[in-house]
């Protein structure tokens, strides 16, 4: 089972999304963003679920995590931030390798 922490700010944002659902599920996925090992995270609306998906519940929404993303998401924190130049969900994992040595980002 994947261990994910959802902050109170993210819980509130999920609550707002649950009131205006665009699909049945929200898929959270993780994968290597480049060859240096940096992990990239994505969230998007999803209409289909696979039997291998793990379900997490968040304020009226069902979050899906596929089998390949589970180890990369385990220990992650899902937060929601509203700042002057950006707003949205942010996923971080203190267990993931820090930084990027490739110089590409």
Secondary structure, 3 states (H helix, E strand, C coil): CCCEEECHHHHHHHHHHHCCCCCCEEEEEEEECCCCCCEEEEEEEECCCCCCCEEEEECCEEEEECHHHHHHHCCEEEEEEECCCCEEEEEEECCCCCCCCCCCC
